[in-house]
Amino acid sequence: MSLSNDLLEYPLLNEAIALQMDTLAPEINHFVDTILAVIYAHAGPHRRIFFTSFHPDICIALAVKQQTYPILFLGNSSLNPKGDKRTTNLQMACRFALKFGLAGVVMISQPFVESPGLIGLVKSRGLYTISWGPMNNHVGCVKVTYPPPQQFSPPAEC
């Protein structure tokens, strides 16, 4: 049985303003309720699913409304420093995940490659950690972030 990542995309306020998006958006509760209704109707409780979202309020709504599937908070580290601090800082993302009972954090791989000790920091807090981004396509970078990280140095192509 495969594992399915259900990414819930919903614009953060700073993104909506920057992209000059229409101010009309589905209300978060309705948005999450609709998605959960489809998941429960078609996937059932035995399908291996986890939810991810860059939007902290989506993660909170998921955590309040269901406990069947794990939720991981997505962050982009410091790539968008004008955004919500919970999405731009690993320490804040971990605090947020712990406060709302999330299973872990998913961050862009660059900080993990540059400082592999961050992986241990996240895991020491009892959180799962996953990375995303172009550095995950380079074997040398993946070796840096895969155990044991102390034995590797980031290769030049990272």
C-alpha positions as CSV (number, residue, x, y, z in Angstrom):
1,M,0.0,0.0,0.0
2,S,1.4,3.4,-1.0
3,L,1.7,6.5,1.1
4,S,-0.1,9.6,-0.2
5,N,0.8,13.2,0.6
6,D,-2.3,15.3,0.3
7,L,-1.0,18.9,0.0
8,L,-3.5,21.5,0.9
9,E,-2.7,24.8,-0.9
10,Y,-4.3,27.9,0.4
11,P,-2.8,31.4,0.0
12,L,-1.1,33.1,2.9
13,L,-2.1,36.8,3.2
14,N,1.3,38.1,2.1
15,E,1.2,35.8,-1.0
16,A,-2.4,37.0,-1.9
17,I,-1.3,40.6,-1.6
18,A,1.9,40.1,-3.6
19,L,0.1,38.3,-6.4
20,Q,-2.8,40.8,-6.4
21,M,-5.2,38.0,-5.9
22,D,-8.9,38.6,-5.5
23,T,-9.9,38.9,-1.9
24,L,-12.5,36.2,-2.3
25,A,-11.3,32.8,-1.2
26,P,-13.1,29.8,0.3
27,E,-13.4,30.2,4.0
28,I,-10.8,28.0,5.7
29,N,-13.3,25.9,7.7
30,H,-15.4,25.2,4.6
31,F,-12.2,24.5,2.5
32,V,-10.9,21.9,5.1
33,D,-14.4,20.4,5.7
34,T,-14.8,19.8,1.9
35,I,-11.5,18.1,1.6
36,L,-12.0,15.9,4.6
37,A,-15.4,14.9,3.4
38,V,-13.9,13.7,0.1
39,I,-11.0,11.9,1.9
40,Y,-13.3,10.1,4.3
41,A,-15.8,9.2,1.5
42,H,-13.2,7.8,-0.8
43,A,-10.1,6.9,1.1
44,G,-11.4,5.6,4.4
45,P,-9.4,5.3,7.6
46,H,-7.1,2.5,6.3
47,R,-5.5,4.4,3.4
48,R,-2.0,5.7,4.2
49,I,-2.3,9.4,3.9
50,F,-0.6,12.4,5.5
51,F,-1.6,16.0,5.1
52,T,0.8,18.9,4.4
53,S,0.3,22.6,4.1
54,F,2.3,25.8,4.0
55,H,-0.6,27.6,5.6
56,P,-0.5,27.4,9.5
57,D,-4.2,27.9,9.8
58,I,-5.0,25.0,7.5
59,C,-2.8,22.8,9.7
60,I,-4.6,24.0,12.8
61,A,-8.0,23.4,11.2
62,L,-6.9,19.8,10.2
63,A,-5.6,19.1,13.7
64,V,-8.9,20.2,15.3
65,K,-11.1,18.5,12.8
66,Q,-9.5,15.1,12.4
67,Q,-7.0,12.8,14.2
68,T,-6.9,9.9,11.7
69,Y,-4.2,11.2,9.4
70,P,-0.9,12.8,10.4
71,I,-0.3,16.5,9.5
72,L,3.1,17.9,8.6
73,F,3.7,21.7,8.5
74,L,5.5,22.9,5.3
75,G,8.0,25.7,5.5
76,N,10.3,27.4,3.1
77,S,12.9,28.4,5.6
78,S,14.2,31.9,4.8
79,L,13.4,32.0,1.1
80,N,10.4,34.3,1.7
81,P,11.5,36.4,4.7
82,K,8.4,38.6,4.4
83,G,6.0,35.7,5.1
84,D,4.5,34.3,8.2
85,K,7.4,33.6,10.7
86,R,6.1,30.1,11.3
87,T,6.8,29.3,7.6
88,T,10.2,31.0,7.4
89,N,12.0,29.8,10.4
90,L,12.7,26.1,11.4
91,Q,12.6,26.8,15.1
92,M,9.3,28.6,14.8
93,A,7.9,25.8,12.6
94,C,8.9,23.2,15.2
95,R,7.3,25.2,18.1
96,F,4.2,25.6,16.0
97,A,4.0,21.8,15.2
98,L,4.5,20.9,18.8
99,K,1.9,23.4,20.1
100,F,-0.8,22.0,17.8
101,G,0.1,18.4,17.9
102,L,1.4,18.1,14.3
103,A,3.4,15.1,13.4
104,G,6.3,17.0,12.0
105,V,7.8,19.7,9.6
106,V,8.7,19.7,6.0
107,M,11.3,22.3,5.1
108,I,13.3,23.2,2.0
109,S,16.5,21.1,2.0
110,Q,19.1,23.9,1.9
111,P,19.3,24.5,5.7
112,F,19.6,20.7,6.3
113,V,22.4,20.4,3.8
114,E,24.2,23.4,5.1
115,S,23.7,22.4,8.8
116,P,22.8,18.6,9.1
117,G,22.6,19.0,12.9
118,L,19.2,20.6,12.3
119,I,17.8,17.2,11.5
120,G,18.7,15.9,14.9
121,L,17.2,19.0,16.5
122,V,13.9,18.4,14.8
123,K,13.9,14.7,15.7
124,S,14.9,15.4,19.3
125,R,11.6,17.2,19.7
126,G,9.7,14.1,18.6
127,L,8.8,15.4,15.2
128,Y,9.2,13.8,11.8
129,T,11.2,15.8,9.3
130,I,11.1,15.8,5.5
131,S,12.9,18.0,3.1
132,W,11.9,19.3,-0.3
133,G,13.6,21.2,-3.1
134,P,16.2,21.0,-5.8
135,M,19.0,19.9,-3.5
136,N,17.1,16.6,-3.0
137,N,18.0,15.8,-6.6
138,H,21.7,15.7,-5.9
139,V,23.0,12.5,-4.5
140,G,25.8,14.3,-2.6
141,C,23.4,16.6,-0.9
142,V,21.1,13.7,0.1
143,K,24.1,11.9,1.6
144,V,24.7,15.0,3.8
145,T,21.2,14.8,5.2
146,Y,20.9,11.0,5.5
147,P,22.3,9.3,8.6
148,P,25.0,9.5,9.7
149,P,25.3,13.2,8.7
150,Q,28.6,13.9,10.6
151,Q,30.5,11.7,8.1
152,F,29.8,13.9,5.0
153,S,30.6,17.4,3.9
154,P,28.4,19.2,1.3
155,P,29.8,18.6,-2.1
156,A,30.6,21.6,-4.4
157,E,27.6,20.9,-6.7
158,C,25.1,21.6,-3.8
